[in-house]
Amino acid sequence: MILLHPIHRDRSYADARSDEVMRKTVEFFETKGKGRLREDDHGAVWYQDFIDFLAREGIFATMCTPSGYGAEDARWDSWRICEFAEILGFYGLPYWYVWQVTVLGLGPIWMSDNEAVKERTAALLEDGAIFAFGLSEQEHGADLYSSEMTLTPTGDGTYRANGSKYYIGNGNQAALVSTFGKMEDTGEYCFFVVDPQHPAYHLVKNVVHSQNYVAEFALADYPITDADILSRGDEAWNAALNTVNIGKFNLGWGSIGICTHALYEAVHHAANRYLYGMAVTDFPHVRRLFTDAYARLVAMKLVAARAADYMRVASPDDRRYLLYNPVVKMKVTTQGEDVINHLWDVIAAKGFEADTYFEMAARDIRALPKLEGTVHVNIALIVKFMQNYFFNSVDLPAVGRRDEAANDDFLFDQGPTRGLGAIRFHDYAPVFARFDLPNVATFAEQTEIFKSMLVEATPTEEQVSDTDWLLAVGEIFTLVVYCQLVLENAEIYDIDGDLIDQIFDIAVRDFSRFAVDLNGRAATTPAQSDFCLRMILRPVRDDERSDRVWNSYVYAQRDAYEMAP
């Protein structure tokens, strides 16, 4: 079974400690129970019990310390990080969030050459510390160019930090906050660490009503020495962007965890509820909605896991992950919204009830695409790769499942963030050709029509500079890459052909919807419009296949899991 079942986990690990981390994390939440989980959520209770558990079991020390700085079993291992983030999302976004922002806070530290701060950080993790990432500002968001946090030289070799940061998770209790700013005299970018317990660190407020503490904080003549500075200039800039590459990849896994728990709860409710003498799951539209939700969720997990494989093999000569990573951040999270929408259309008012997990899921699933600074940021990045993806493919080593117990060294040594135009990809077409399934073939046909449009009705300079138009093109391109990753991992995990074809039944419909959207854009030319209309195709209907998917995969979840009360 590809979906997470927290009690009957079937993921294998190369070492016992990894499995222990997952098992004990599940046990913590199952012991806590859904009732307490919901009470804490409604009361916006700071999750000190969870932080104490993490410290007691040394979990962040194991999961967040690269090899060489902690215990023998400590390493930065994306294989196990993915499931850990998924489990946390499964039990609630707040618990995932404390992990997420700790990862972000650690990024600039582990990427730096400041060995003293690294050693200090490893010791703090051993003590159970959490961390924070001081990047965003209220007026400028994550616009690094406009950062107003400054370090001013004092003349004696030290500095004074002044400025404020906004939307900083864990800003109340982090051991260290990795803070981005500029040198006041030169404008040079810099990263430095600050301690929230210092009197010059002013915790202004929590900007959200939540279990999380999403801080506004201000530094007022906070004393900084060279020992506190992590990086400067291009290295600081690269650390900011590369940290986002590593840390915000977890957004997709948080979404997968939320949707999986919500699916179990929704199917269980519907299968045991009767209306007009029928089980709710007997209604044809309910089956369609549940089947679409299940198929979308399986695709989400296949894509995110496959992208992690490419992250683990990344090197200066293979940076394909820089395309696949934002696809996870943007596409997996927005698909999560679709999954919850499908489920909510079935369970209706039940989704508002205070004693359900779903009430949390319906609210929190909206946050994940927004936490990346909106979807359009990732699409704008994704389309930079479209030319090379479609027209400049090269032979590259095949990548298998990367589940080995290894430290992902390159993630903290990625180097410059420029040079995206030099990144090449393997040819996507043979991946689609290996599947003799009707809807995969229909999707491949749509893809070739889109590719032909790019050649025969080439976007103009004006269109390329029109963000609104480019976003519509980017939705189609992203879907192609997304489905390539689905198929690659479907081979690795030996996914049933019925389920693959069901996934592509949805993909064909989505492709057609995006083609309609592009056709309606004011900037679309008549020639491009003709191609858009040709892209609008119907999926190949197969009622017997849909019934098999429903019975074998979807309805089979009706009593699969219910959280301890």
C-alpha positions as CSV (number, residue, x, y, z in Angstrom):
1,M,0.0,0.0,0.0
2,I,1.5,3.3,-1.1
3,L,-0.3,5.5,1.4
4,L,0.9,5.8,5.0
5,H,-0.8,3.7,7.6
6,P,0.7,4.9,10.9
7,I,0.0,1.7,12.8
8,H,0.9,-0.7,10.1
9,R,3.8,1.0,8.5
10,D,5.6,-0.9,5.8
11,R,8.4,1.4,4.9
12,S,11.8,-0.2,5.3
13,Y,14.9,1.5,6.7
14,A,18.6,0.7,6.6
15,D,19.0,1.1,10.3
16,A,16.9,0.5,13.5
17,R,17.1,4.1,14.8
18,S,15.2,5.4,11.8
19,D,12.3,3.0,12.3
20,E,12.4,3.8,16.1
21,V,12.0,7.5,15.4
22,M,8.9,6.9,13.3
23,R,7.4,4.4,15.7
24,K,7.9,6.6,18.7
25,T,6.5,9.6,17.0
26,V,3.3,7.7,16.0
27,E,3.0,6.3,19.6
28,F,3.2,9.9,21.0
29,F,0.2,11.0,19.0
30,E,-1.8,7.9,19.3
31,T,-1.3,8.1,23.1
32,K,-2.3,11.7,23.1
33,G,-5.5,10.8,21.2
34,K,-7.7,12.7,18.9
35,G,-9.7,14.3,21.7
36,R,-6.7,16.0,23.2
37,L,-5.4,16.8,19.7
38,R,-8.5,18.7,18.9
39,E,-8.7,20.4,22.3
40,D,-5.2,21.8,21.9
41,D,-6.0,22.9,18.4
42,H,-9.1,24.8,19.5
43,G,-7.3,26.3,22.4
44,A,-4.3,27.3,20.4
45,V,-2.1,25.6,23.0
46,W,1.6,25.8,22.5
47,Y,2.8,22.2,21.9
48,Q,5.3,22.0,24.7
49,D,4.4,18.4,25.3
50,F,5.5,17.6,21.7
51,I,8.7,19.6,22.1
52,D,9.5,17.8,25.3
53,F,8.9,14.5,23.6
54,L,11.3,15.4,20.8
55,A,13.9,16.4,23.3
56,R,13.4,13.3,25.5
57,E,13.8,11.0,22.5
58,G,16.6,13.0,20.8
59,I,14.6,13.0,17.5
60,F,15.7,16.4,16.1
61,A,19.3,15.5,17.0
62,T,19.0,12.3,14.9
63,M,17.0,13.8,12.0
64,C,18.6,17.3,11.7
65,T,22.3,16.8,12.4
66,P,24.5,16.1,9.4
67,S,27.0,13.3,9.7
68,G,30.1,14.3,11.5
69,Y,28.5,16.7,14.0
70,G,26.3,14.4,16.1
71,A,25.8,10.8,17.2
72,E,26.7,7.9,14.8
73,D,23.0,7.5,13.6
74,A,22.6,11.3,13.1
75,R,22.5,12.3,9.4
76,W,20.6,14.5,7.0
77,D,18.8,11.6,5.2
78,S,16.0,12.7,2.8
79,W,14.5,9.2,2.6
80,R,13.6,9.1,6.3
81,I,12.9,12.9,6.5
82,C,10.1,12.5,4.0
83,E,8.2,10.0,6.1
84,F,8.8,11.9,9.3
85,A,7.3,15.0,7.7
86,E,4.4,13.0,6.4
87,I,3.7,11.5,9.9
88,L,3.7,15.0,11.4
89,G,1.3,16.3,8.8
90,F,-0.9,13.2,9.4
91,Y,-1.5,14.3,13.0
92,G,-1.7,18.0,12.4
93,L,-0.1,21.0,10.7
94,P,1.2,22.6,13.9
95,Y,3.4,19.6,14.7
96,W,4.7,19.6,11.1
97,Y,5.3,23.3,11.3
98,V,7.7,23.2,14.3
99,W,9.8,20.7,12.4
100,Q,9.6,22.7,9.1
101,V,10.8,26.0,10.5
102,T,13.5,24.2,12.5
103,V,14.8,22.8,9.2
104,L,14.8,26.2,7.7
105,G,16.6,27.7,10.6
106,L,19.3,25.1,10.4
107,G,19.9,25.5,6.7
108,P,22.1,28.6,6.8
109,I,24.0,27.2,9.7
110,W,24.9,23.8,8.1
111,M,25.7,25.6,4.8
112,S,28.1,28.0,6.5
113,D,31.9,27.7,7.2
114,N,31.3,28.8,10.8
115,E,32.4,25.6,12.5
116,A,32.0,27.0,16.0
117,V,28.3,27.7,15.4
118,K,27.9,24.3,13.8
119,E,29.3,22.6,16.9
120,R,27.1,24.8,19.1
121,T,24.1,23.9,17.0
122,A,24.8,20.1,17.3
123,A,25.0,20.4,21.1
124,L,21.7,22.4,21.2
125,L,20.0,19.8,19.1
126,E,21.2,17.1,21.5
127,D,19.6,19.2,24.3
128,G,16.3,19.2,22.4
129,A,16.4,22.7,20.9
130,I,14.2,24.0,18.1
131,F,15.4,26.7,15.6
132,A,14.0,29.5,13.5
133,F,14.6,31.2,10.1
134,G,14.6,35.0,10.2
135,L,14.1,35.9,6.5
136,S,10.7,37.5,5.9
137,E,9.7,41.1,6.8
138,Q,6.3,42.6,7.2
139,E,6.7,45.2,4.4
140,H,8.7,43.1,2.0
141,G,7.7,39.4,2.6
142,A,10.5,37.2,1.4
143,D,11.9,39.8,-1.1
144,L,15.6,39.5,-0.2
145,Y,16.5,42.5,-2.3
146,S,14.4,44.8,0.0
147,S,15.6,43.4,3.4
148,E,15.9,46.3,5.9
149,M,17.6,44.3,8.7
150,T,21.1,45.8,9.0
151,L,24.4,45.1,10.7
152,T,26.3,48.3,11.5
153,P,30.0,48.3,12.2
154,T,30.9,49.8,15.6
155,G,34.5,50.5,14.8
156,D,35.9,48.0,17.3
157,G,35.4,44.9,15.1
158,T,31.8,44.3,16.3
159,Y,28.4,45.2,14.9
160,R,24.9,46.2,16.0
161,A,21.9,44.5,14.4
162,N,18.8,46.6,13.9
163,G,15.5,45.8,12.2
164,S,12.5,43.5,12.5
165,K,11.4,40.2,11.0
166,Y,7.8,39.0,10.5
167,Y,6.1,35.6,10.2
168,I,9.0,33.8,11.9
169,G,7.9,30.4,13.2
170,N,9.4,29.3,16.5
171,G,10.5,32.9,17.1
172,N,9.4,32.6,20.7
173,Q,11.4,29.6,21.8
174,A,14.2,28.9,19.2
175,A,17.6,28.4,20.5
176,L,19.0,30.3,17.6
177,V,17.4,32.3,14.8
178,S,19.3,32.4,11.5
179,T,18.7,36.0,10.5
180,F,19.1,37.5,7.0
181,G,20.2,41.1,6.5
182,K,22.6,43.5,4.9
183,M,25.8,45.2,6.0
184,E,24.8,48.8,6.6
185,D,27.9,50.3,5.2
186,T,28.3,48.2,2.0
187,G,24.9,46.7,1.4
188,E,26.5,43.2,1.3
189,Y,24.1,40.4,2.2
190,C,24.7,38.5,5.4
191,F,23.4,35.7,7.6
192,F,24.0,35.8,11.4
193,V,22.5,34.0,14.4
194,V,20.7,35.6,17.3
195,D,19.5,34.3,20.6
196,P,15.8,35.1,21.5
197,Q,16.8,35.1,25.2
198,H,19.0,38.1,24.7
199,P,17.6,41.4,26.1
200,A,18.2,43.2,22.7
201,Y,15.8,40.6,21.0
202,H,12.3,41.9,21.4
203,L,9.4,39.4,20.8
204,V,6.6,41.7,19.6
205,K,3.7,39.3,19.1
206,N,2.4,36.1,17.6
207,V,0.9,37.2,14.3
208,V,-1.5,34.3,14.0
209,H,-4.1,32.6,16.2
210,S,-2.8,29.1,16.2
211,Q,-0.9,26.5,18.3
212,N,2.2,27.8,16.4
213,Y,4.0,30.9,17.5
214,V,4.6,32.8,14.2
215,A,6.6,35.7,15.5
216,E,7.2,39.3,14.8
217,F,10.5,40.2,16.5
218,A,12.8,43.2,16.5
219,L,16.5,43.6,17.1
220,A,17.5,46.9,18.8
221,D,21.3,47.4,18.8
222,Y,21.7,43.6,19.2
223,P,25.5,43.0,19.6
224,I,27.0,40.8,16.9
225,T,30.6,39.6,16.5
226,D,32.3,37.8,13.7
227,A,31.7,34.6,15.6
228,D,27.9,35.1,15.1
229,I,28.1,35.6,11.3
230,L,27.4,32.6,9.2
231,S,28.0,34.0,5.7
232,R,28.3,37.2,3.6
233,G,27.7,38.3,0.1
234,D,26.9,35.7,-2.6
235,E,27.3,32.9,0.0
236,A,24.5,34.5,2.2
237,W,22.3,34.9,-0.9
238,N,22.9,31.3,-2.0
239,A,22.2,30.1,1.6
240,A,18.8,31.8,1.6
241,L,17.6,30.2,-1.6
242,N,19.2,26.8,-1.1
243,T,17.7,26.6,2.4
244,V,14.3,27.1,0.8
245,N,15.1,24.3,-1.7
246,I,15.8,21.9,1.2
247,G,13.3,23.1,3.8
248,K,10.2,23.9,1.8
249,F,10.3,20.6,0.0
250,N,8.6,19.4,3.2
251,L,5.5,21.4,2.2
252,G,4.5,18.6,-0.1
253,W,4.9,15.9,2.6
254,G,2.9,17.9,5.1
255,S,0.1,18.1,2.5
256,I,0.3,14.3,1.8
257,G,0.0,13.5,5.6
258,I,-3.0,15.8,6.1
259,C,-4.8,14.4,3.1
260,T,-4.1,10.7,4.1
261,H,-5.6,11.2,7.5
262,A,-8.6,13.1,6.1
263,L,-9.2,10.3,3.5
264,Y,-9.3,7.6,6.1
265,E,-11.8,9.6,8.2
266,A,-14.0,10.7,5.3
267,V,-14.3,7.2,3.8
268,H,-15.0,5.7,7.2
269,H,-17.8,8.2,7.8
270,A,-19.4,7.8,4.4
271,A,-19.3,4.0,4.3
272,N,-21.1,3.9,7.7
273,R,-23.7,6.5,6.9
274,Y,-27.0,5.7,5.3
275,L,-29.3,8.1,3.4
276,Y,-32.5,7.2,1.5
277,G,-31.9,3.5,2.3
278,M,-28.4,3.5,0.8
279,A,-24.9,3.7,2.1
280,V,-23.4,7.1,1.1
281,T,-20.7,5.2,-0.7
282,D,-23.3,3.6,-3.0
283,F,-24.0,6.9,-4.7
284,P,-22.2,7.1,-8.1
285,H,-21.1,10.7,-7.6
286,V,-19.6,9.8,-4.2
287,R,-17.6,7.0,-5.7
288,R,-16.3,9.3,-8.4
289,L,-15.3,12.0,-5.8
290,F,-13.6,9.4,-3.5
291,T,-11.8,7.7,-6.4
292,D,-10.5,11.0,-7.7
293,A,-9.3,12.0,-4.2
294,Y,-7.6,8.7,-3.7
295,A,-5.9,8.7,-7.2
296,R,-4.8,12.3,-6.7
297,L,-3.3,11.5,-3.3
298,V,-1.4,8.4,-4.6
299,A,0.0,10.6,-7.4
300,M,1.1,13.2,-4.9
301,K,3.1,10.7,-2.9
302,L,4.7,9.1,-6.0
303,V,5.8,12.5,-7.2
304,A,7.2,13.7,-3.9
305,A,9.1,10.5,-3.3
306,R,10.5,10.5,-6.8
307,A,11.6,14.1,-6.4
308,A,13.4,13.1,-3.2
309,D,15.4,10.5,-5.2
310,Y,16.7,13.2,-7.5
311,M,17.6,15.4,-4.5
312,R,19.7,12.6,-3.1
313,V,21.7,12.0,-6.3
314,A,22.2,15.8,-6.9
315,S,25.6,17.0,-7.8
316,P,27.2,20.0,-9.6
317,D,26.7,17.9,-12.8
318,D,23.1,16.8,-12.1
319,R,20.7,19.5,-10.8
320,R,17.5,18.1,-12.2
321,Y,16.1,18.4,-8.7
322,L,15.9,22.1,-9.1
323,L,12.9,21.5,-11.4
324,Y,11.3,18.6,-9.5
325,N,11.6,20.4,-6.2
326,P,9.4,23.4,-7.0
327,V,7.0,21.0,-8.7
328,V,6.5,19.3,-5.3
329,K,6.2,22.6,-3.5
330,M,3.6,24.0,-5.9
331,K,1.8,21.1,-7.5
332,V,1.7,18.6,-4.7
333,T,0.3,21.2,-2.3
334,T,-2.3,22.5,-4.7
335,Q,-3.3,18.9,-5.4
336,G,-3.8,18.5,-1.7
337,E,-6.4,21.3,-1.8
338,D,-8.2,19.3,-4.6
339,V,-8.2,16.1,-2.5
340,I,-9.7,17.9,0.5
341,N,-12.3,19.6,-1.7
342,H,-13.3,16.2,-3.2
343,L,-13.7,14.7,0.3
344,W,-15.5,17.7,1.6
345,D,-18.0,17.5,-1.2
346,V,-18.9,14.1,0.1
347,I,-18.9,14.5,3.9
348,A,-20.4,18.0,3.6
349,A,-21.4,19.5,7.0
350,K,-19.5,16.7,8.8
351,G,-16.3,18.5,7.8
352,F,-17.1,21.4,10.1
353,E,-17.6,19.3,13.2
354,A,-15.3,20.2,16.1
355,D,-14.5,16.6,17.0
356,T,-13.2,15.6,13.6
357,Y,-9.6,15.7,12.2
358,F,-11.2,16.9,9.0
359,E,-12.1,20.2,10.4
360,M,-8.4,20.9,11.0
361,A,-7.4,19.5,7.6
362,A,-9.9,21.6,5.7
363,R,-8.4,24.8,7.2
364,D,-4.8,23.8,7.2
365,I,-4.5,22.4,3.7
366,R,-4.9,25.9,2.4
367,A,-1.8,27.1,4.2
368,L,0.7,24.9,2.4
369,P,0.6,26.4,-1.0
370,K,0.7,29.9,0.6
371,L,3.7,29.2,2.9
372,E,5.9,29.2,-0.2
373,G,5.0,32.7,-1.0
374,T,2.1,31.8,-3.3
375,V,2.0,29.4,-6.2
376,H,3.1,31.8,-8.9
377,V,6.6,32.0,-7.4
378,N,7.2,28.4,-8.1
379,I,5.6,28.4,-11.6
380,A,7.8,31.3,-12.5
381,L,10.8,29.2,-11.5
382,I,9.5,26.1,-13.2
383,V,9.0,27.7,-16.7
384,K,12.7,28.6,-16.7
385,F,13.4,25.0,-17.4
386,M,10.8,24.4,-20.2
387,Q,13.1,25.0,-23.2
388,N,15.7,22.5,-22.0
389,Y,13.1,20.0,-20.8
390,F,11.3,19.8,-24.2
391,F,14.0,20.5,-26.7
392,N,17.5,20.0,-25.2
393,S,17.4,16.6,-23.5
394,V,20.6,14.6,-23.0
395,D,21.5,11.2,-21.8
396,L,21.8,11.2,-18.0
397,P,22.2,8.3,-15.5
398,A,19.0,6.6,-14.6
399,V,18.1,7.1,-11.0
400,G,16.6,4.4,-8.8
401,R,15.0,4.4,-5.4
402,R,17.5,6.1,-3.1
403,D,16.7,4.6,0.3
404,E,20.3,4.0,1.5
405,A,21.4,5.2,5.0
406,A,23.5,8.1,3.8
407,N,24.0,11.8,4.5
408,D,22.8,14.0,1.7
409,D,26.0,16.0,1.6
410,F,25.3,18.1,-1.6
411,L,22.2,19.7,-0.1
412,F,24.4,21.8,2.2
413,D,27.0,22.4,-0.5
414,Q,24.9,23.4,-3.5
415,G,26.9,26.4,-4.4
416,P,25.6,29.2,-6.6
417,T,21.9,29.5,-7.4
418,R,22.5,30.9,-10.8
419,G,23.1,28.9,-14.0
420,L,19.6,27.4,-14.3
421,G,19.9,27.6,-18.1
422,A,22.7,25.1,-18.1
423,I,20.6,22.4,-16.4
424,R,19.7,19.5,-18.7
425,F,17.1,16.7,-18.3
426,H,16.7,13.2,-19.7
427,D,14.0,12.7,-22.4
428,Y,10.6,12.5,-20.9
429,A,9.0,10.8,-23.9
430,P,10.3,7.2,-23.4
431,V,8.9,7.2,-19.9
432,F,5.4,7.7,-21.3
433,A,6.0,5.3,-24.1
434,R,6.7,2.4,-21.7
435,F,3.1,2.4,-20.5
436,D,0.5,0.8,-22.7
437,L,-2.5,2.4,-21.0
438,P,-5.1,4.4,-22.9
439,N,-5.1,7.5,-20.7
440,V,-1.4,7.6,-20.6
441,A,-1.5,7.6,-24.4
442,T,-4.1,10.4,-24.4
443,F,-2.0,12.5,-22.1
444,A,1.1,12.0,-24.2
445,E,-0.9,13.1,-27.2
446,Q,-1.9,16.3,-25.4
447,T,1.7,16.9,-24.4
448,E,2.9,16.6,-28.0
449,I,0.3,19.1,-29.1
450,F,1.5,21.5,-26.4
451,K,5.1,21.0,-27.5
452,S,4.1,21.7,-31.1
453,M,2.5,24.9,-30.0
454,L,5.7,26.1,-28.5
455,V,7.4,25.5,-31.9
456,E,4.8,26.5,-34.4
457,A,3.1,29.3,-32.5
458,T,6.1,30.3,-30.4
459,P,5.4,32.6,-27.5
460,T,6.3,36.2,-28.2
461,E,8.6,38.4,-26.1
462,E,5.5,40.3,-24.9
463,Q,3.8,37.0,-23.9
464,V,6.9,35.8,-22.0
465,S,6.9,39.0,-20.1
466,D,3.2,38.8,-19.3
467,T,3.1,37.0,-16.0
468,D,-0.6,36.2,-16.2
469,W,-0.1,34.4,-19.6
470,L,3.0,32.7,-18.5
471,L,1.4,31.2,-15.5
472,A,-1.3,29.6,-17.6
473,V,1.5,28.0,-19.8
474,G,3.3,27.0,-16.6
475,E,0.3,25.1,-15.3
476,I,0.4,22.8,-18.4
477,F,4.2,22.4,-18.3
478,T,4.1,21.6,-14.6
479,L,1.5,18.9,-15.2
480,V,3.7,17.2,-17.8
481,V,6.7,17.1,-15.4
482,Y,4.4,15.9,-12.6
483,C,3.1,13.0,-14.6
484,Q,6.6,12.0,-15.8
485,L,7.5,11.6,-12.1
486,V,4.3,9.7,-11.4
487,L,5.2,7.2,-14.1
488,E,8.8,6.8,-13.1
489,N,7.9,6.0,-9.5
490,A,4.9,3.8,-10.6
491,E,7.6,1.5,-12.2
492,I,9.7,1.6,-9.1
493,Y,6.8,0.8,-6.7
494,D,5.1,-1.6,-9.2
495,I,1.8,0.3,-9.1
496,D,-1.2,-1.5,-10.6
497,G,-2.0,-0.5,-14.2
498,D,-5.6,0.1,-13.3
499,L,-4.6,2.7,-10.7
500,I,-2.1,4.4,-13.1
501,D,-4.8,4.7,-15.8
502,Q,-7.2,6.1,-13.2
503,I,-4.6,8.7,-12.3
504,F,-4.2,9.7,-15.9
505,D,-7.9,9.8,-16.4
506,I,-7.7,12.8,-14.0
507,A,-4.6,14.1,-15.6
508,V,-6.2,14.2,-19.1
509,R,-9.1,16.2,-17.6
510,D,-6.8,18.6,-15.8
511,F,-4.8,19.1,-19.0
512,S,-8.0,19.9,-20.9
513,R,-9.0,22.4,-18.1
514,F,-5.7,24.2,-18.3
515,A,-5.9,24.3,-22.1
516,V,-9.3,26.0,-21.8
517,D,-7.8,28.5,-19.4
518,L,-4.9,29.3,-21.7
519,N,-7.3,29.6,-24.6
520,G,-9.2,32.2,-22.6
521,R,-6.2,34.4,-21.9
522,A,-6.3,37.8,-23.6
523,A,-2.7,37.5,-24.8
524,T,-3.2,34.1,-26.5
525,T,-2.9,34.4,-30.3
526,P,-5.4,32.8,-32.8
527,A,-2.7,30.3,-33.8
528,Q,-2.1,29.4,-30.2
529,S,-5.8,29.1,-29.6
530,D,-6.1,26.5,-32.3
531,F,-3.5,24.4,-30.5
532,C,-5.3,24.9,-27.2
533,L,-8.6,23.6,-28.7
534,R,-6.7,20.5,-30.0
535,M,-5.4,19.8,-26.5
536,I,-8.9,19.5,-25.1
537,L,-9.4,15.7,-25.1
538,R,-11.7,13.4,-23.1
539,P,-10.2,10.6,-21.0
540,V,-10.8,7.0,-22.2
541,R,-13.8,5.8,-20.1
542,D,-13.5,2.3,-18.6
543,D,-16.2,1.6,-16.1
544,E,-14.8,-1.8,-15.2
545,R,-11.4,-0.3,-14.4
546,S,-13.0,2.4,-12.3
547,D,-15.0,-0.3,-10.4
548,R,-11.8,-2.3,-9.7
549,V,-10.0,0.8,-8.4
550,W,-13.0,1.6,-6.2
551,N,-13.3,-1.8,-4.7
552,S,-9.6,-2.7,-4.4
553,Y,-8.2,0.6,-3.3
554,V,-10.7,3.2,-2.2
555,Y,-13.6,1.4,-0.5
556,A,-11.0,-0.9,1.0
557,Q,-10.0,2.0,3.3
558,R,-13.5,2.3,4.9
559,D,-12.3,0.7,8.2
560,A,-8.6,0.9,7.7
561,Y,-7.7,3.5,10.4
562,E,-9.4,5.5,13.1
563,M,-7.3,7.6,15.5
564,A,-7.4,6.6,19.1
565,P,-10.0,8.8,21.0
